[in-house]
């Protein structure tokens, strides 16, 4: 005689096996046996990408129950807060008292309530950082945000720079070095990792630390954290420099050709990518009859005219232009 509990367990096992088999069958199209199955934009249907057969419909919609047709409607109907971010020392999880002295009905507070809210706001800011480590992190992340805004880099670079700084803080790499220097070097490393062309000179211009310290700290942090950095491609600087000089697409294309052709011959090794890109743009502007002076190109690329002349001579000799 089989016990009822064991019988129930066997029935549950059979049901699980059946569901697993159904899931395996659903991984391929019953019509053309293709495995390229995609979900629709609203998640309500599973469709075969090859033959177009609707395999399953009326799936569970895991999205919100409301609909919005623009950003303002979406913001007003949303009932969740902002996502967590690495650019804030508390990852954006703490509360914040609004600076507007109004109640839930939009009415102004009395003078007594306003002074009380002012005191609460002050203490709220104080208790957000409980120790020196968090104050260090708060200051460093604010510096990264300030410099990133001045450089005009995207949000992803700020996130990566914040993650690198947190790793450096956990590895105790800040000791004996300035917070600004480590924060700037982390931002420069993030720009290189994300493929955003920003030279060391540009980063030092928006920083409160000199260029030598930034370079020294960057090399130390990259070595200690084993950051994989690929050599900077001069072609990444060409669109920005050409845009600042109001040059055409033809000049940009020609400059990229010059860089590719001369790099294959080994001229790029040991050269500054900004100076190399600037010289290629100068050569391309001459070849395309959109002449720019060496001084104009040097000002945009933040290199000297001597650097442009030297790289220019090497490049035109390599491509066989006299």
C-alpha positions in Angstrom: 0.0 0.0 0.0 1.4 3.4 -1.1 1.2 6.2 1.4 -0.8 9.2 0.3 2.1 11.6 0.9 4.4 9.5 -1.4 1.7 9.3 -4.0 1.3 13.1 -4.0 5.1 13.5 -4.4 5.1 11.1 -7.4 2.2 13.1 -9.0 4.1 16.3 -8.5 7.2 14.9 -10.0 5.3 13.7 -13.1 3.7 17.2 -13.4 7.1 18.8 -13.2 8.6 16.5 -15.9 5.6 17.2 -18.1 6.1 21.0 -17.7 9.8 20.6 -18.4 9.1 18.7 -21.6 6.6 21.3 -22.7 9.2 24.0 -22.2 11.7 22.1 -24.2 9.2 21.7 -27.0 8.4 25.4 -26.9 12.1 26.2 -27.5 11.6 25.3 -31.2 9.0 26.3 -33.7 6.5 23.4 -34.4 6.1 24.6 -38.1 9.7 25.0 -39.3 11.6 23.6 -36.2 13.6 26.9 -35.9 15.0 27.9 -32.5 14.8 31.7 -33.3 11.8 32.5 -31.1 11.3 36.1 -30.0 8.8 37.9 -27.7 6.7 40.8 -28.9 7.3 44.3 -27.7 4.6 44.0 -25.1 5.6 40.5 -24.1 2.2 39.1 -25.0 3.2 36.8 -27.8 6.0 34.4 -28.7 6.7 34.5 -32.5 9.0 32.5 -34.7 11.5 34.8 -36.3 11.9 32.7 -39.4 8.4 31.7 -40.5 6.3 34.3 -38.5 4.2 31.7 -36.7 2.6 32.9 -33.4 3.5 30.1 -31.1 2.0 31.4 -27.9 -0.2 34.3 -27.0 -1.8 35.8 -23.9 1.4 35.5 -21.9 1.6 37.1 -18.5 2.3 40.8 -18.9 4.9 41.7 -16.2 4.8 45.4 -17.0 2.7 48.1 -15.3 -1.1 48.1 -15.5 -1.2 51.7 -16.8 -0.3 53.0 -20.2 1.7 56.2 -21.0 2.3 57.8 -24.4 5.0 60.3 -23.5 7.7 61.0 -20.9 5.6 63.3 -18.7 2.8 60.8 -18.5 5.2 58.0 -17.6 6.8 60.1 -14.9 3.5 61.1 -13.3 2.1 57.6 -13.3 5.2 55.8 -12.2 5.1 54.7 -8.5 8.8 53.7 -8.2 11.9 55.8 -7.5 15.0 56.3 -9.5 17.3 53.3 -10.1 20.3 52.7 -8.0 23.5 54.4 -9.2 27.2 54.1 -8.4 27.7 57.8 -8.8 26.3 58.5 -5.3 28.0 57.4 -2.1 24.8 55.8 -0.8 23.8 54.5 -4.3 20.8 56.7 -4.2 19.0 54.6 -1.6 18.6 57.2 1.2 15.8 59.7 1.5 16.0 63.4 0.8 13.9 66.2 2.3 12.7 68.5 -0.5 13.8 72.1 -0.3 10.2 73.4 -1.2 8.5 74.5 2.0 5.1 73.1 1.0 2.9 70.4 2.4 1.2 67.4 0.6 -1.6 69.7 -0.7 0.8 72.3 -2.1 0.2 74.9 0.6 3.0 76.9 2.1 4.2 76.0 5.6 4.1 78.2 8.6 7.3 80.0 9.8 7.6 77.6 12.7 7.3 74.5 10.4 9.8 76.1 7.9 12.4 76.4 10.6 11.7 72.9 11.8 12.1 71.5 8.2 15.3 73.5 7.8 16.8 71.8 10.9 15.6 68.4 9.8 17.1 69.0 6.3 20.4 70.0 7.9 20.6 66.9 10.1 19.5 64.7 7.2 22.5 65.8 5.2 24.8 65.2 8.2 23.7 61.7 8.9 23.9 60.6 5.3 27.7 60.1 5.8 28.4 58.1 9.0 32.2 58.0 8.9 35.3 59.4 7.2 35.3 56.8 4.5 31.8 57.7 3.3 32.7 61.4 3.4 35.8 60.6 1.3 33.6 58.7 -1.2 31.0 61.5 -1.3 33.6 64.2 -2.1 35.3 62.0 -4.7 32.1 61.1 -6.5 31.0 64.8 -6.6 34.4 65.6 -8.1 34.0 62.9 -10.8 30.5 64.2 -11.5 31.8 67.8 -11.8 34.7 66.9 -14.1 32.5 64.6 -16.3 30.0 67.4 -16.8 32.8 69.8 -17.8 34.2 67.2 -20.3 30.7 66.4 -21.7 31.1 62.6 -21.3 28.0 60.3 -21.1 26.4 58.9 -18.0 28.0 55.4 -18.5 31.5 56.9 -18.1 30.5 58.4 -14.8 29.2 55.1 -13.6 32.4 53.2 -14.7 34.6 55.9 -13.0 32.6 55.6 -9.8 33.0 51.8 -9.8 36.8 52.1 -10.4 37.1 54.6 -7.5 35.1 52.4 -5.2 37.5 49.5 -6.0 40.5 51.7 -5.4 39.0 52.7 -2.0 38.4 49.1 -1.0 42.0 48.2 -2.0 43.3 51.1 0.1 45.0 52.8 -2.8 43.9 56.2 -1.7 46.3 56.3 1.3 49.1 58.8 0.7 47.4 60.3 -2.4 45.0 63.2 -2.9 41.4 62.4 -3.4 41.2 64.7 -6.4 44.2 63.0 -8.1 42.7 59.5 -7.7 39.2 60.6 -8.8 40.7 62.3 -11.9 42.7 59.2 -12.8 39.7 57.0 -12.4 37.7 59.3 -14.7 40.5 59.2 -17.3 40.6 55.4 -17.0 36.8 55.2 -17.5 37.1 57.3 -20.6 39.6 55.0 -22.1 37.7 51.9 -21.2 34.4 53.2 -22.7 36.2 54.4 -25.9 35.5 58.1 -25.3 38.4 60.1 -26.7 39.6 62.5 -24.0 43.3 63.3 -23.7 45.3 63.6 -20.5 45.6 67.4 -21.2 41.8 67.8 -21.5 41.2 65.9 -18.3 43.9 67.9 -16.4 42.3 71.2 -17.6 39.1 70.5 -15.7 40.9 69.0 -12.7 42.5 70.7 -9.7 45.5 68.4 -10.0 48.5 68.8 -12.4 49.0 66.5 -15.3 52.1 64.7 -14.0 50.3 63.6 -10.8 47.2 62.4 -12.8 49.4 60.3 -15.1 51.4 58.9 -12.2 48.2 58.0 -10.2 46.5 56.6 -13.3 49.4 54.2 -14.0 49.4 53.1 -10.3 45.7 52.5 -10.2 45.6 50.7 -13.5 48.4 48.4 -12.4 47.0 47.7 -8.9 43.5 47.0 -10.2 44.6 45.1 -13.3 42.6 47.4 -15.6 42.9 46.2 -19.2 43.6 49.3 -21.3 44.0 49.1 -25.1 46.1 51.7 -26.9 44.1 54.8 -27.9 43.2 54.8 -31.5 43.9 58.3 -33.1 40.9 57.8 -35.4 38.7 58.4 -32.3 39.8 62.0 -32.2 39.3 62.7 -35.9 35.5 63.4 -35.8 35.7 65.8 -32.9 38.8 67.7 -34.2 37.3 68.0 -37.7 34.0 69.2 -36.3 35.7 71.9 -34.3 37.6 73.0 -37.4 34.4 72.9 -39.6 35.9 70.4 -42.0 33.9 68.2 -44.3 33.3 64.4 -44.2 35.7 64.1 -47.1 38.5 65.4 -45.0 37.6 63.1 -42.1 37.6 60.1 -44.4 41.0 61.1 -45.9 42.5 61.6 -42.4 41.3 58.1 -41.4 42.9 56.7 -44.6 46.2 58.4 -43.7 46.1 57.1 -40.2 45.4 53.5 -41.3 48.1 53.5 -44.1 50.8 55.0 -41.9 50.0 52.9 -38.8 50.4 49.7 -40.9 54.0 51.0 -41.6 54.7 51.3 -37.9 54.7 55.1 -37.6 52.2 55.2 -34.8 54.3 53.3 -32.3 55.4 55.6 -29.4 53.5 58.6 -30.8 50.9 60.7 -29.1 47.5 59.8 -30.6 46.2 63.4 -30.4 49.2 64.8 -32.2 49.1 61.9 -34.8 45.4 62.6 -35.4 46.0 66.4 -35.7 48.7 65.9 -38.3 46.5 63.5 -40.3 43.7 66.1 -40.3 46.2 68.8 -41.4 47.5 66.7 -44.2 44.0 65.7 -45.3 42.8 69.3 -45.3 45.7 70.2 -47.7 44.9 67.3 -50.0 41.2 68.1 -50.1 41.7 71.9 -50.7 40.2 72.8 -47.3 43.4 74.3 -45.9 43.7 75.0 -42.2 46.8 76.5 -40.7 49.0 74.5 -38.3 48.1 77.0 -35.5 44.4 76.4 -35.9 44.8 72.6 -35.8 47.2 72.8 -32.9 44.8 74.9 -30.8 42.0 72.4 -31.3 44.1 69.3 -30.6 46.0 71.0 -27.7 49.4 70.1 -29.1 52.3 72.3 -30.4 52.9 73.3 -34.0 56.2 71.5 -33.9 54.5 68.2 -33.1 52.1 68.6 -36.1 55.0 69.5 -38.4 57.1 66.5 -37.4 54.1 64.0 -37.6 53.0 65.6 -40.9 56.4 65.2 -42.5 56.6 61.5 -41.4 53.0 60.8 -42.7 53.4 62.4 -46.2 56.7 60.6 -46.7 55.1 57.3 -45.7 52.1 57.7 -48.1 54.4 58.9 -50.9 53.1 62.5 -51.3 55.5 65.3 -52.1 
